[in-house]
Amino acid sequence: PATSMLRFLKNSRSTNPPYLDLERIPCKQQIAKKAEHNNNNRCIMRPSLFFTSSLTLSSHLRHGIRVRALASSSSSLHATSKTTTMRQDDRTIVIAPVDADNDSPRHTASVILCHGLGDTAEGWVDPARYLSNQLPHVKFILPTAPTQPVTLNMGMSMPSWYDIVGLDSRSNEVCDGLDDSMDRILGLLEEEALPVRDSDDDAGDESCKSTSSIDYSRMVLMGFSQGGALALYTGMTQRRVHKQQQQQQQSQPPEGLGLAGIVVMSGYLPRSKQFAVAPGSENTPILHCHGMQDPVVPVQATELSRERV
């Protein structure tokens, strides 16, 4: 899936993209082929490994597989940039390219990656850093879901984007908390779309500079399992927020997000009966990857999601 992901993120938005690309990847083959040696006799990860869960990744390391650490700087790919990792108070992690000379932002595209049920943003830092090294122009934003009781897990509190009552289709229509999570993701998208002014406290106007905004067509929503469900539903049904127009009391009809793409890993479509594509998002490319032997979210859920979308 990593190879398909990199192609997906590198390619520009096409006029008639494949609406949903379902890749069948047997889990046993994915786990068995863990690593391979290159000509220099150093061990490197196979791309597919970066799209297993963080627990699977840890288990590979515990079984004695030595993996060469990925450099945190992408200078080999982009001579004038480096990567910085920032952890915010709300447990959001940002991995972004910055100028090597003055640490100013250099990204021209943004990816928001949503973790699965019971996980946090920390579980996806390593895969995001791997992708960041391959895509030195992309900023990766990893939010963490709020901790709340989950009915399916006997009311146990854990990071969850919304409550899960059951795995059947009828229970999947409830999803209490989904609206709040979508509002949070929309807020992150809007922050990327609005230009930001930076200034020093004791400097004049010359030190003030406005960083260029990122268009929605240069943003990608990604997610694993429950996070994939959130990414799919948000990216296809929600509309752009026009705070600037609201502040200026200008009336403008809302439009769909029109993202560069959506990536769903082992996910599904929640609230399928209420699903409706927002105008402007009809041609959004979707890459949907799912393990055929997934014991948690059956691959049939992906087939049903494709038919509904």
Stockholm file with secondary structure:
# STOCKHOLM 1.0

chainA/1-309         PATSMLRFLKNSRSTNPPYLDLERIPCKQQIAKKAEHNNNNRCIMRPSLFFTSSLTLSSHLRHGIRVRALASSSSSLHATSKTTTMRQDDRTIVIAPVDADNDSPRHTASVILCHGLGDTAEGWVDPARYLSNQLPHVKFILPTAPTQPVTLNMGMSMPSWYDIVGLDSRSNEVCDGLDDSMDRILGLLEEEALPVRDSDDDAGDESCKSTSSIDYSRMVLMGFSQGGALALYTGMTQRRVHKQQQQQQQSQPPEGLGLAGIVVMSGYLPRSKQFAVAPGSENTPILHCHGMQDPVVPVQATELSRERV
#=GR chainA/1-309 SS CHHHHHHHHHSCCCSSCCSCEEEEECHHHHHHCCEEECTTCCEEECGGGGGSCHHHHHHHHHTTCCCCCCCSCCTTTCTTEEEEEEECTTSCEEEEEEETTTCCBCCSEEEEEECCTTCCGGGGHHHHHHHHHHCTTEEEEECCCCEEEEGGGTTEEEECSSCCCCSSTTGGGTCTTHHHHHHHHHHHHHHHHSCEEECCTTCCGGGCEEECCCCGGGEEEEEETHHHHHHHHHHHHCBCCCHHHHHTTCCCCCCBCCCSEEEEESCCCSSGGGCCCCTTCTTCCEEEEEETTCSSSCHHHHHHHHHHC
#=GC SS_cons         CHHHHHHHHHSCCCSSCCSCEEEEECHHHHHHCCEEECTTCCEEECGGGGGSCHHHHHHHHHTTCCCCCCCSCCTTTCTTEEEEEEECTTSCEEEEEEETTTCCBCCSEEEEEECCTTCCGGGGHHHHHHHHHHCTTEEEEECCCCEEEEGGGTTEEEECSSCCCCSSTTGGGTCTTHHHHHHHHHHHHHHHHSCEEECCTTCCGGGCEEECCCCGGGEEEEEETHHHHHHHHHHHHCBCCCHHHHHTTCCCCCCBCCCSEEEEESCCCSSGGGCCCCTTCTTCCEEEEEETTCSSSCHHHHHHHHHHC
//
